[in-house]
Amino acid sequence: MGMKKLEILAKSSSSETPYTVECYLDENKISVFCSCPAGDNRLLCKHVKKIVAGDESILYDKNQKSELQMIIDHLKGTEISVLVSELNRQESIMEEAKRNSEKLKKKLKPLILNELEQ
């Protein structure tokens, strides 16, 4: 298979205008470029992470599900797929820990501050 280029429009959280994510598929490799500010700086932005994870929620145009599926199929069985799954798992653990930490702070704050104010 020769190199295949796909362009996917990704939702922007800061404007109505979508970002363009260019995906170049070659053998079992992928190169992805996003037009968002983080992507312009060659950082691994949320748009790229969601696309390589196959997360349809990032699609600006829901008619691009077939392009997204092509990327998912292309990455099946690669290290990229395994690493993306592990990254998503670790980020979920961190989000849960952050929520739990905030709950504990809310419980602790009145116990400590009320004691100091009396």
Secondary structure, DSSP 8 states (H G I E B T S, - for coil): ---EEEEEEE--SS-SS-EEEEEEEETTEEEEEE-SHHHHTT---HHHHHHHHT-GGGBSSGGGHHHHHHHHHHHTTSHHHHHHHHHHHHHHHHHHHHHHHHHHHHHHHHHHHHHHH-
